[in-house]
Amino acid sequence: MNLAQSFVDAAAKHADRAAVRLGPDTASYADLDRASAAVAGELRARGVRPGDPVGLMLPNVPQFPAVYYGILRLGGMVVPMNPLLKAREIDYYLGDSGARVLFAWQDVVGEAERGAESRDATVLPVTSDHLDGTGSTAEPVFPVTDRADRDTAVILYTSGTTGRPKGAELTHGNLIENARIVASDLLAVTPDDVVFGGLPLFHAFGQTCALNAVQSAGGCVTMLPRFSPDKALALLAEHRVTIFEGVPTMYSALLGVPDRAAYDVSALRVCISGGAAMPVEVLRAFEEAFGCVVLEGYGLSETSPVASFNHPDRERRPGSIGTPVRGVQMQVVDPDGKPLPAGEVGEIAIRGHNVMKGYWRRPEDTAAAVKDGWFRTGDLGRVDDDGYFSIVGRKKELIIRGGYNVYPRELEEVLHEHPEVAEAAVIGIAHPSLGEEVAAAVALKQGASTTAEEIRAYVKDRVAAYKYPRYVWLVDELPKNATGKVQKSAIVPPAGVGER
């Protein structure tokens, strides 16, 4: 079944109910249904066919689900992009995915057009004037195009420690089942629920848990395009939010609001956290301050994303990522893929309906990541005798800054583009509120005279704001092993770097 069908079925059943809210404005399910049909019609008029990739570069606004479901409705594949991306990044996403149409929010159209220049791609500006974003005059397409469970619905870009970002192909079957389980088993969503929509919808966490799960159940998503703790608390109170979804840094930020007690958040019945490990102290302090239980879970873009959770009907263990969700298996394995006994540390592997189809146009990367149906996560963890999993570290060098994934290799490529840089290594360093901060050690070419601040500015101009290294320092050379490979574990930041 087409993922869009879940939304269309909900729209038929809950036509007059609020589907999305942004501030004082509300769009009903009927409104959103018509808008997505208009998007599908615009795409058909532009020659888009089932199976074609289409870019989507929007913040959390009501137009996001209209365009998202409109692309799916016609049978297209959604290629979500962070609206903070810069031209060089957009160019790569369009080139790699093959998308020839890109819906871009009104505030970032210029950057999108610069990124599309060499890709023969059409940028469709999306404005707040119309729920469908474009004010299309094309004949709307109301029927939902049939797609098979194994057909790709969304290409989510992610990366490890090597190469540029890879597109994880999430199928209609992946996303439908994962959303269904989140809605029923974890959140018990009803049409009366109002869900906080502050998680980026271009990310797997927001798409599955805040958009697809809620919209399939007839609930309402109240959106916050840019998170700030004061605005979030005001939203929770004003819209009587019942389910809060966030990353650990959001919880910390809410705790830090001096007058948080002035906001009536008594409607909250459950909170969920993912994206990074939440310090147990933060979890307990939040529950005490807000009177709402927090359930931690775990997943990756490649697993649609939810793989395990502290289930609401089972014992909750703070600091744990819980047990696998229905239909999913997890195990801790050694380097050869053999399961390890309880208590031993190894790589977490996942198998189930949630595991991606593969990496877009990258069969070798797919074969390396998915072996005998088991997806190797690159995360190190252990499982206890009761089947509860815990993360102890990362095999990959992925940096998670405030809930956003930052991939060192991508930034190292940008650094190496600087004419005076000889070599560079990007690492994550501990940060008290963001979890990790991005840092770079750089060795200059002989005779170079550029400064660390100039290099930082160089990268800042070329990547999204959350990615660029806040800390850059110059070294004579990077530490290496006998084969010449850079040893990031031996990089020591200068005194004072990362301290607050």
C-alpha positions as CSV (number, residue, x, y, z in Angstrom):
1,M,0.0,0.0,0.0
2,N,1.1,3.6,-0.7
3,L,2.1,5.4,2.5
4,A,-0.1,8.3,1.4
5,Q,-3.1,6.0,1.6
6,S,-2.9,5.9,5.4
7,F,-3.3,9.7,5.4
8,V,-6.1,9.7,2.8
9,D,-8.0,7.1,4.8
10,A,-7.7,9.2,7.9
11,A,-8.8,12.3,6.0
12,A,-11.9,10.5,4.9
13,K,-12.7,9.5,8.4
14,H,-11.7,12.7,10.2
15,A,-12.4,15.3,7.5
16,D,-13.4,18.2,9.8
17,R,-10.8,17.6,12.5
18,A,-7.6,19.6,12.8
19,A,-4.7,17.9,11.1
20,V,-2.0,20.5,11.5
21,R,-1.6,23.8,13.4
22,L,0.9,26.6,13.2
23,G,0.3,29.4,15.6
24,P,-3.4,30.5,15.3
25,D,-3.9,28.8,11.9
26,T,-5.4,25.4,11.6
27,A,-5.8,23.1,8.6
28,S,-8.3,20.3,8.7
29,Y,-7.8,16.9,7.3
30,A,-10.1,17.8,4.4
31,D,-8.0,20.9,3.7
32,L,-4.7,18.9,3.7
33,D,-6.2,16.2,1.5
34,R,-7.2,18.8,-1.1
35,A,-3.8,20.5,-0.9
36,S,-1.9,17.2,-1.4
37,A,-4.1,16.4,-4.4
38,A,-3.2,19.8,-5.8
39,V,0.5,19.1,-5.3
40,A,0.1,15.7,-7.1
41,G,-1.6,17.5,-10.0
42,E,1.2,20.0,-10.3
43,L,3.8,17.3,-10.4
44,R,1.8,15.3,-13.0
45,A,1.6,18.4,-15.2
46,R,5.4,18.8,-15.0
47,G,5.9,15.2,-16.2
48,V,6.7,13.6,-12.9
49,R,5.9,9.9,-13.0
50,P,5.6,7.1,-10.3
51,G,9.0,6.2,-9.1
52,D,10.6,9.6,-9.8
53,P,12.5,11.3,-6.9
54,V,11.3,14.7,-5.9
55,G,13.1,17.0,-3.5
56,L,11.4,18.6,-0.5
57,M,13.2,21.4,1.4
58,L,10.8,22.9,3.9
59,P,10.8,23.7,7.6
60,N,8.0,22.5,9.9
61,V,5.1,24.3,8.3
62,P,1.6,23.0,7.2
63,Q,2.9,22.9,3.6
64,F,5.3,20.2,4.5
65,P,2.7,17.4,4.9
66,A,0.8,18.8,1.9
67,V,3.8,18.4,-0.4
68,Y,5.1,15.2,1.3
69,Y,1.8,13.4,0.8
70,G,1.3,15.0,-2.6
71,I,4.5,13.5,-3.9
72,L,3.6,10.1,-2.5
73,R,0.1,10.3,-3.8
74,L,1.4,10.5,-7.3
75,G,3.7,7.6,-6.6
76,G,6.9,9.7,-6.4
77,M,9.8,9.2,-4.0
78,V,10.3,12.0,-1.4
79,V,13.9,13.3,-1.0
80,P,13.7,15.4,2.2
81,M,16.4,18.1,2.7
82,N,17.2,20.3,5.6
83,P,16.2,23.9,4.7
84,L,19.5,25.0,6.2
85,L,21.6,23.3,3.5
86,K,23.8,25.5,1.3
87,A,24.1,25.4,-2.5
88,R,27.0,22.9,-2.7
89,E,25.1,20.5,-0.5
90,I,21.8,20.9,-2.5
91,D,23.7,20.3,-5.7
92,Y,25.0,17.0,-4.3
93,Y,21.6,15.8,-3.0
94,L,20.0,16.6,-6.4
95,G,22.8,15.0,-8.3
96,D,22.9,11.9,-6.3
97,S,19.2,11.3,-6.0
98,G,18.4,12.3,-9.6
99,A,15.6,14.6,-8.5
100,R,14.5,17.0,-11.2
101,V,12.0,18.9,-9.2
102,L,12.7,20.6,-5.8
103,F,10.0,22.2,-3.6
104,A,11.8,24.9,-1.6
105,W,10.5,27.1,1.2
106,Q,10.1,30.8,0.4
107,D,13.0,31.8,2.6
108,V,15.6,29.5,1.0
109,V,14.6,29.7,-2.7
110,G,17.8,31.6,-3.7
111,E,20.1,29.0,-2.1
112,A,18.0,26.2,-3.7
113,E,18.2,27.8,-7.1
114,R,22.0,28.1,-6.9
115,G,22.2,24.5,-5.9
116,A,20.0,23.4,-8.8
117,E,21.8,25.4,-11.4
118,S,24.0,22.6,-12.7
119,R,21.5,19.8,-12.2
120,D,18.8,20.7,-14.7
121,A,16.4,20.8,-11.8
122,T,13.3,23.0,-11.4
123,V,12.8,24.8,-8.1
124,L,9.2,25.3,-7.1
125,P,9.0,28.1,-4.5
126,V,6.6,27.2,-1.6
127,T,5.0,30.1,0.1
128,S,2.7,30.5,3.1
129,D,0.0,31.9,0.8
130,H,-1.4,28.5,-0.1
131,L,-1.6,25.3,1.8
132,D,-0.4,23.4,-1.2
133,G,2.5,25.9,-1.3
134,T,2.5,26.7,-5.0
135,G,-1.1,27.8,-5.7
136,S,-1.2,25.3,-8.5
137,T,-3.8,25.7,-11.2
138,A,-3.2,22.2,-12.6
139,E,-6.0,19.6,-12.3
140,P,-5.7,17.9,-8.8
141,V,-5.0,14.2,-8.6
142,F,-7.2,12.6,-5.9
143,P,-6.6,8.9,-6.6
144,V,-3.6,7.4,-4.7
145,T,-1.2,5.6,-7.1
146,D,-0.7,2.0,-6.2
147,R,2.8,1.1,-4.9
148,A,4.2,-2.2,-3.7
149,D,5.5,-2.6,-0.1
150,R,9.0,-2.9,-1.5
151,D,8.8,0.3,-3.6
152,T,10.8,3.2,-2.2
153,A,8.8,5.9,-0.6
154,V,11.5,8.2,0.9
155,I,15.2,8.6,0.3
156,L,16.7,9.8,3.5
157,Y,20.3,10.9,3.3
158,T,22.7,9.7,6.0
159,S,26.4,8.9,6.3
160,G,29.0,7.2,8.3
161,T,32.7,7.9,8.5
162,T,33.6,7.4,4.8
163,G,32.3,9.0,1.6
164,R,29.6,11.5,1.1
165,P,26.0,11.2,2.5
166,K,24.2,8.1,1.3
167,G,20.5,7.8,0.6
168,A,18.7,5.2,2.7
169,E,15.8,3.9,0.7
170,L,12.8,3.5,3.0
171,T,10.0,1.6,1.5
172,H,6.2,2.1,1.8
173,G,6.1,-1.1,3.8
174,N,9.0,0.1,6.1
175,L,7.3,3.4,6.9
176,I,3.7,2.2,7.1
177,E,4.5,-0.5,9.6
178,N,6.8,1.6,11.7
179,A,4.3,4.4,11.9
180,R,1.5,2.0,12.8
181,I,3.6,0.5,15.7
182,V,4.5,3.9,17.0
183,A,0.9,5.0,16.9
184,S,-0.6,1.9,18.6
185,D,2.1,0.3,20.8
186,L,4.1,3.3,22.0
187,L,1.9,6.4,21.9
188,A,-1.7,5.0,21.7
189,V,-2.6,8.0,19.5
190,T,-6.3,8.9,19.3
191,P,-8.0,11.6,17.2
192,D,-8.1,13.7,20.4
193,D,-4.3,13.8,20.8
194,V,-2.3,17.0,20.0
195,V,1.3,16.2,19.3
196,F,4.2,18.7,19.6
197,G,5.7,19.1,16.1
198,G,9.1,20.6,16.9
199,L,11.2,17.7,15.6
200,P,12.4,18.4,12.1
201,L,10.1,16.7,9.6
202,F,12.9,16.2,7.1
203,H,14.4,13.7,9.6
204,A,13.2,10.1,10.1
205,F,12.3,10.7,13.8
206,G,9.9,13.6,13.0
207,Q,8.5,12.0,9.9
208,T,7.5,8.7,11.5
209,C,6.7,9.6,15.1
210,A,5.2,13.1,14.6
211,L,3.8,13.0,11.1
212,N,3.0,9.6,9.8
213,A,2.0,8.0,13.1
214,V,-0.2,10.9,14.2
215,Q,-1.8,11.6,10.8
216,S,-2.7,8.0,10.2
217,A,-4.6,8.0,13.6
218,G,-6.4,11.3,13.0
219,G,-4.5,13.3,15.6
220,C,-3.3,16.9,15.3
221,V,0.4,18.0,14.9
222,T,1.0,21.5,16.2
223,M,4.1,22.8,14.6
224,L,7.1,24.9,15.7
225,P,9.4,25.7,12.8
226,R,12.3,26.7,15.0
227,F,12.7,25.3,18.5
228,S,13.1,27.6,21.4
229,P,12.2,26.5,25.0
230,D,10.0,29.6,25.7
231,K,8.0,29.2,22.5
232,A,7.7,25.4,23.0
233,L,6.3,25.8,26.6
234,A,3.8,28.4,25.3
235,L,2.7,26.0,22.6
236,L,2.3,23.1,25.0
237,A,0.1,25.3,27.2
238,E,-1.9,27.1,24.6
239,H,-2.6,24.1,22.3
240,R,-3.0,21.6,25.2
241,V,-0.4,19.3,23.8
242,T,-0.8,15.7,25.0
243,I,2.3,14.1,23.5
244,F,5.8,15.7,23.5
245,E,8.5,14.4,21.2
246,G,12.0,15.6,21.4
247,V,15.7,15.0,21.6
248,P,17.6,15.3,24.9
249,T,18.8,18.8,24.3
250,M,15.1,20.0,24.0
251,Y,14.3,18.5,27.4
252,S,17.4,20.2,29.0
253,A,16.3,23.5,27.4
254,L,12.8,23.2,28.8
255,L,14.2,22.5,32.2
256,G,16.3,25.7,32.0
257,V,13.4,28.1,31.5
258,P,13.3,30.1,34.8
259,D,9.5,30.5,34.9
260,R,8.5,27.1,33.5
261,A,6.0,26.6,36.3
262,A,4.0,29.5,34.9
263,Y,3.0,27.4,31.9
264,D,0.1,24.9,32.3
265,V,1.3,21.7,30.7
266,S,-1.1,19.5,32.6
267,A,-2.5,18.1,29.3
268,L,0.8,16.1,28.7
269,R,0.3,12.4,29.1
270,V,3.5,11.0,27.6
271,C,6.9,12.3,26.3
272,I,9.3,10.4,24.1
273,S,13.0,11.0,23.5
274,G,15.4,9.8,20.9
275,G,18.2,10.9,18.6
276,A,20.9,10.6,21.4
277,A,21.2,9.2,24.9
278,M,19.5,11.3,27.6
279,P,21.4,11.7,30.8
280,V,19.4,10.0,33.6
281,E,19.6,13.1,35.7
282,V,17.9,15.1,33.0
283,L,15.2,12.5,32.6
284,R,14.4,12.4,36.3
285,A,14.5,16.2,36.7
286,F,12.1,16.6,33.7
287,E,9.7,14.1,35.0
288,E,9.7,15.7,38.4
289,A,9.3,19.2,37.0
290,F,6.6,18.5,34.4
291,G,4.8,15.5,35.9
292,C,5.0,13.4,32.8
293,V,6.8,10.1,32.1
294,V,9.6,10.1,29.5
295,L,10.1,7.0,27.3
296,E,13.4,6.6,25.6
297,G,13.8,4.9,22.3
298,Y,16.4,4.1,19.7
299,G,16.7,3.9,15.9
300,L,18.4,5.1,12.8
301,S,17.5,6.6,9.5
302,E,18.1,3.1,8.0
303,T,15.6,1.6,10.4
304,S,12.6,3.9,9.6
305,P,13.7,4.8,12.4
306,V,12.3,3.1,15.5
307,A,13.9,-0.1,16.5
308,S,13.6,-0.3,20.3
309,F,11.8,1.5,23.1
310,N,11.0,1.6,26.7
311,H,7.4,0.4,26.2
312,P,4.6,2.1,28.2
313,D,3.3,-1.3,29.3
314,R,6.6,-2.7,30.5
315,E,9.2,-1.9,33.1
316,R,11.0,1.3,32.2
317,R,14.7,1.5,32.7
318,P,16.3,5.0,32.6
319,G,19.5,5.0,30.7
320,S,18.4,2.1,28.6
321,I,17.0,2.1,25.0
322,G,14.5,-0.5,26.0
323,T,13.5,-3.6,24.1
324,P,12.8,-4.2,20.3
325,V,9.5,-3.0,19.0
326,R,7.0,-5.5,17.6
327,G,8.3,-7.3,14.6
328,V,11.9,-6.3,15.1
329,Q,14.9,-8.3,16.4
330,M,18.1,-6.9,17.9
331,Q,21.3,-8.5,18.9
332,V,24.8,-7.6,20.0
333,V,27.4,-9.1,17.7
334,D,31.2,-9.5,17.5
335,P,33.2,-8.3,14.4
336,D,32.3,-11.5,12.6
337,G,28.6,-11.1,13.2
338,K,28.3,-13.7,15.9
339,P,25.8,-13.0,18.7
340,L,27.5,-12.2,22.1
341,P,26.1,-13.2,25.5
342,A,24.3,-10.8,27.8
343,G,26.5,-8.2,29.3
344,E,29.3,-8.2,26.7
345,V,29.9,-5.1,24.5
346,G,29.6,-5.4,20.7
347,E,27.9,-3.9,17.7
348,I,24.1,-3.7,17.7
349,A,22.5,-5.4,14.7
350,I,18.9,-5.1,13.7
351,R,16.5,-7.2,11.6
352,G,12.9,-6.6,10.8
353,H,10.2,-4.8,8.8
354,N,11.9,-1.5,9.6
355,V,15.2,-2.2,7.9
356,M,15.8,-0.1,4.8
357,K,15.7,-1.5,1.3
358,G,19.3,-0.4,0.8
359,Y,21.4,2.7,0.0
360,W,20.3,4.4,-3.2
361,R,22.4,3.3,-6.1
362,R,25.1,1.9,-3.8
363,P,25.0,-1.9,-3.8
364,E,28.4,-2.3,-2.3
365,D,27.6,-0.1,0.7
366,T,24.3,-1.9,1.1
367,A,26.0,-5.3,1.1
368,A,28.5,-4.0,3.7
369,A,25.7,-2.7,6.0
370,V,23.1,-5.4,5.7
371,K,24.3,-9.0,6.0
372,D,21.9,-11.9,6.0
373,G,19.1,-9.4,6.7
374,W,20.8,-7.9,9.7
375,F,21.6,-4.2,9.6
376,R,24.9,-3.4,11.3
377,T,24.3,-0.1,13.1
378,G,27.9,0.9,14.0
379,D,26.7,1.5,17.5
380,L,28.3,-0.3,20.4
381,G,26.1,-1.6,23.1
382,R,25.1,-4.5,25.4
383,V,22.0,-6.3,26.3
384,D,21.1,-7.5,29.8
385,D,19.5,-10.8,30.9
386,D,16.0,-9.3,30.5
387,G,16.5,-8.2,26.9
388,Y,17.0,-4.5,27.6
389,F,19.6,-2.8,25.4
390,S,22.0,0.0,26.3
391,I,24.3,2.1,24.1
392,V,27.9,2.4,25.3
393,G,29.5,4.2,22.4
394,R,29.7,4.6,18.7
395,K,31.8,2.5,16.3
396,K,31.2,5.2,13.8
397,E,32.6,8.7,14.2
398,L,29.2,10.3,13.7
399,I,28.8,13.5,15.7
400,I,25.4,14.3,17.2
401,R,25.1,18.0,17.9
402,G,21.9,19.0,19.5
403,G,20.1,16.1,17.9
404,Y,21.5,16.8,14.4
405,N,23.8,14.4,12.7
406,V,27.1,15.8,11.6
407,Y,29.4,13.7,9.5
408,P,33.1,14.3,9.9
409,R,34.1,13.1,6.4
410,E,31.8,15.6,4.7
411,L,33.4,18.5,6.6
412,E,36.9,17.2,6.1
413,E,36.2,17.3,2.3
414,V,35.2,21.0,2.6
415,L,38.3,21.7,4.7
416,H,40.5,20.1,2.1
417,E,39.0,22.3,-0.5
418,H,40.7,25.3,1.2
419,P,43.9,26.1,-0.8
420,E,46.1,26.4,2.2
421,V,45.0,23.3,4.1
422,A,47.2,20.3,4.0
423,E,45.2,17.9,6.2
424,A,42.3,18.1,8.6
425,A,40.4,15.9,11.0
426,V,37.0,16.7,12.4
427,I,36.0,15.3,15.8
428,G,33.2,15.7,18.3
429,I,34.0,17.1,21.8
430,A,31.7,17.0,24.8
431,H,29.3,19.9,25.3
432,P,27.1,20.4,28.4
433,S,23.9,21.3,26.5
434,L,24.3,20.2,22.9
435,G,25.8,16.8,23.8
436,E,28.6,17.2,21.3
437,E,30.2,20.2,19.5
438,V,32.0,20.0,16.2
439,A,35.8,20.7,16.2
440,A,38.6,20.5,13.7
441,A,42.3,20.1,13.9
442,V,44.0,21.5,10.8
443,A,47.5,21.3,9.5
444,L,48.5,24.0,6.9
445,K,50.6,23.7,3.8
446,Q,54.2,24.9,4.1
447,G,54.3,28.7,3.9
448,A,50.6,29.2,4.4
449,S,49.5,32.1,6.5
450,T,45.7,31.7,7.0
451,T,44.3,31.6,10.5
452,A,42.0,29.2,12.4
453,E,39.3,31.8,12.4
454,E,39.5,32.3,8.6
455,I,39.3,28.5,8.1
456,R,36.2,28.3,10.4
457,A,34.6,31.1,8.4
458,Y,35.4,29.3,5.1
459,V,33.6,26.2,6.2
460,K,30.7,28.2,7.7
461,D,30.0,29.7,4.3
462,R,29.7,26.3,2.7
463,V,27.7,24.1,5.0
464,A,24.5,24.3,7.0
465,A,24.8,26.3,10.2
466,Y,24.6,23.3,12.6
467,K,27.5,21.6,10.9
468,Y,30.4,23.9,10.8
469,P,33.1,23.5,13.4
470,R,32.8,26.0,16.3
471,Y,36.4,25.1,17.3
472,V,39.3,25.1,14.9
473,W,42.9,24.9,15.9
474,L,46.1,24.6,13.9
475,V,48.7,21.8,14.4
476,D,52.0,21.0,12.8
477,E,50.7,17.6,11.7
478,L,47.9,15.1,12.6
479,P,48.8,12.0,14.6
480,K,49.0,8.9,12.4
481,N,49.6,5.2,12.8
482,A,52.3,3.2,11.0
483,T,50.2,2.9,7.8
484,G,49.6,6.7,7.7
485,K,46.0,6.6,8.8
486,V,45.0,9.6,11.0
487,Q,44.4,8.5,14.6
488,K,41.5,10.7,15.8
489,S,41.6,9.2,19.2
490,A,45.0,10.7,19.7
491,I,43.9,14.3,18.8
492,V,44.0,16.4,21.9
493,P,42.1,19.8,21.8
494,P,44.0,22.8,23.1
495,A,43.4,23.8,26.7
496,G,40.0,25.5,27.1
497,V,38.4,24.2,24.0
498,G,35.0,22.8,24.7
499,E,34.9,24.0,28.3
500,R,32.1,26.2,29.5
